[in-house]
Amino acid sequence: MNAPDHLAECRSDGPPPAAADLLETQRLLQARVQQQRFLANLGHYALVETDVQKVFEHAVDGLAEILDVAYSKVLELLPDGEHMLMRAGVGWADGLVGRGTVDTGPNSQAGFTLDCAAPVIVEDLRTESRFSGPPLLVEHGVVSGMSCVIPGAEVRPWGVIGVHAKTRMRFTPDDINLLEAVANVLGSAIIRRSIDEALRRQNELTGTITDNATAALLLMDAEGYCTFMNPAAAEMLGFTLEEIRQKPLHDMIHHHYPDGSPFPMSECPIDRALPDRAEVHDHEDVFFRKSGEAFPVLCAARPVIDAGKPVSTVIEVTDITLRKESERALHDAYELRRLALEAASLGTWDWNVATGDVYWDERCRRILEASDADRTDLEAGWRLVVDADRPAVERRVQRALDPSGDGVLASEHRLRLPSGLIRWVAVRGEVIFEEESGERVAVRCIGTLADVTDRQRSDSLVAAQKHVLEKMAAGAPLEALLDVLVESVEQLSSREILGSILLRDGPSLRHGAAPHLPDAYSRAVDGVPIGPEQGSCGTAAHRGETVVVTDIETDPLWAAYRDLALGHGLRACWSTPIIGSDGDVLGTFAVYSRERRAPERVDQEIVRLLGRTAAVAIENKHHEGRMNMVMGELNHRVKNTLAVVSSIATQTLRGAEDLDAFRRSFTSRLGALAGAHGLLTSGQWTGAGMRDLLALEFRSWAATGERCVLEGEDVILGPSAALAVHMVIHELSTNAAKYGALSVPDGMVSVRWDREDRDGTPWLRIVWTETGGPPVTPPDHNGFGSNVVQRTIPYELDGEVEMSFPPEGFTCTIAFPWTAETSDRHASFM
């Protein structure tokens, strides 16, 4: 037997059994350590990374590498419960990750895993009997694999994580434990994301509520200092938060009694609420504004207890100046009413139920616009009730007349008066019953009538604004919000009207909301130009002020749209511009009438107030759009940067002699890219100055000033141009430091730039000149640096590069169109 054969024979015998066991034990220990290290890394990553998708991708990448499998995946159980979406994966065919789905039925390992709620191990899919091989695994040649459930925030599992191999593979208990641990980490990340999102929404909602609350809200700490106040509080008290927190809150706004005597803090029920752990409700008091003015308030205080310890007090304050004035006025009115048969504000009526005769007093007749002849006509009163309200009013009357009831009549409803005005009235009455033939029978009802239009409008106005803000916080589409505002205007109007909101779109107005205007009319005015004599809306947007047209048929502003409007029965229109917080016109809020008339003052005020709410909703949607645009731009920048880094790494590795050389070159180039990014970031990515780019590069070689001459008017390069020029300058300076003028003590570099005109197009010309260095000879081949210089400018900026190698010093001339400063192309550089 010759030596090679002998060696081969020795190798085939393998290690002794004891040695083999030891090696296997060491391998298993190493694998376990590697798995534990990965699991710890994944757990930390899941804690610090807020994007759960990145956590998924980190998990599947690590599992595929550590378990040495061809495929790994994370599947999300979709709401229908019948399909699962591949959220992340390794090794699968292009296009599956993010779009591919798997059934949850018996033909799916993932579905079987969900049913088992335990890890599922498959040693050979070809002989598997528990479920059929799904097309996804069969088409990818999967033989072995394992999967387990990813827990969710609720009882229902979130999804499944799995790994698969193309060969028969036996997974160890450690492998199974690793997969379960990774699933639990992902489940925790998912739950944390759900909690964070819920908290974010809650905080946003809380902020919206406090910012838009009409009552003043303050938070006072245990020492009595104010730590929070909403806008209503700042407006009511006249203090800023910084001003009011300079002293205890009591000393700022509650320091005296109404009679002017000092008010000790120890006697203040609001300040006592926290130490006494007592709530204060409906407490009337007197506060003082920053100006020193005293005003009456209704306040409440509630202590906040944390871990059994009182930490702060929530204070709600309502300025009741108007209410107090109203109370005084009511008291005076009561005295006048008492002296003058108490008939100053309420009308009284008396209804004979048996005959149907009704007596209306003078006040009632004025409210109902009724003449003396109508005072006994009950049907005349019924005819005034708005059709939509009549069924409810009839039910209330019948309930009051029911002998088994309490006989109380209470109703607030709308009346359409003979003048066409729509008014809200409050009817209060009491039915008088008598016994007839042993039965209780209603014979009379007496009561009062009051015009409550202003209060109803005020309450409805607040309710409408609150409803819109709540829907806005819930993410409702803009059209739904505008529909609510238009319908509110229609319902609150003093007469029958039709509302419309148009949104500004450049030089024209587009449809926003018009729930009850004829569809054909809405389509016809969609896109009306903004300008003079463009109907009420186009003109209002042009002027920036309300435009009132009382007769569409004769008004010249409607010349272009007269036939359209009259054809749909529209006779008058007034339109108010919707003004944004910056003073710009966002759209118009229009009101149409089917009769020729001018708007009521109250109707204009309603439109003005709800127009402000419309502006908030529109600007909120604009802000969401801008945020989406910023996120898209950020995504674009990150992708570009990753492409550049990848290209730098690839090209540097190709030209590196060894790993140390690669590290030095790659670190230097990456540092140059980071420096350019830093300059652009400091300028909010609007551009970077030419002189700043050069100074940044030469500072790294300690060459600025004495050995480097920079000549040229400072110009601003756009982001793409700045990155491209900086990478080229970096390669030139690196080469100069290694082989050129900067490699010897007396060498000099000159960089001059100027602008020139080429056939009417401005160009920027940059000339790099080296002197005093070693004799120059043309290179026999292009390295990475030469490729960057020669390719970047032509490919990225549509420019040109000329390099010359005279013995006395290397020269490089770069030129590119000046329009490139506004270009933001996909950077690659290589």
Secondary structure, 3 states (H helix, E strand, C coil): CCHHHHHHHHHHHCCCHHHHHHHHHHHHHHHHHHHHHHHHHHHHHHHHCCCHHHHHHHHHHHHHHHCCCCEEEEEEECCCCCEEEEEEEECCCCCCCCCCEEECCCCCHHHHHHHHCCCEEECCHHHCCCCCCCHHHHHCCCCEEEEEEECCCCCCCCEEEEEEECCCCCCCHHHHHHHHHHHHHHHHHHHHHHHHHHHHHHHHHHHHHHHHCCCEEEEEECCCCEEEECHHHHHHHCCCHHHHCCCCHHHHHCCECCCCCECCHHHCHHHHHHHHCCCEEEEEEEEECCCCCEEEEEEEEEEEEECCEEEEEEEEEEECHHHHHHHHHHHHHHHHHHHCCCCCCCEEEEEECCCCCEEECHHHHHHHCCCHHHCCCHHHHHHHECCCCHHHHHHHHHHHHCCCCCCEEEEEEEEECCCCCEEEEEEEEEEEEEEECCEEEEEEEEEEEEECHHHHHHHHHHHHHHHHHHHHHCCCCHHHHHHHHHHHHHHHCCCCCEEEEEEEECCEEEEEECCCCCHHHHHHHCCEECCCCCHHHHHHHHHCCCEEECCCCCCHHHCCCHHHHHHCCCCEEEEEEEECCCCCEEEEEEEEECCCCCCCHHHHHHHHHHHHHHHHHHHHHHHHHHHHHHHHHHHHHHHHHHHHHHHHHHHHHHHCCCHHHHHHHHHHHHHHHHHHHHHHHHCCCCCEEHHHHHHHHHHHCCCCCCCEEEECCCCEECHHHHHHHHHHHHHHHHHHHHCCHHHCCCCEEEEEEEEEEECCEEEEEEEEEEECCCCCCCCCCCCHHHHHHHHHHHHHHCCEEEEECCCCCCEEEEEEEHHHHHCCCCCCCC
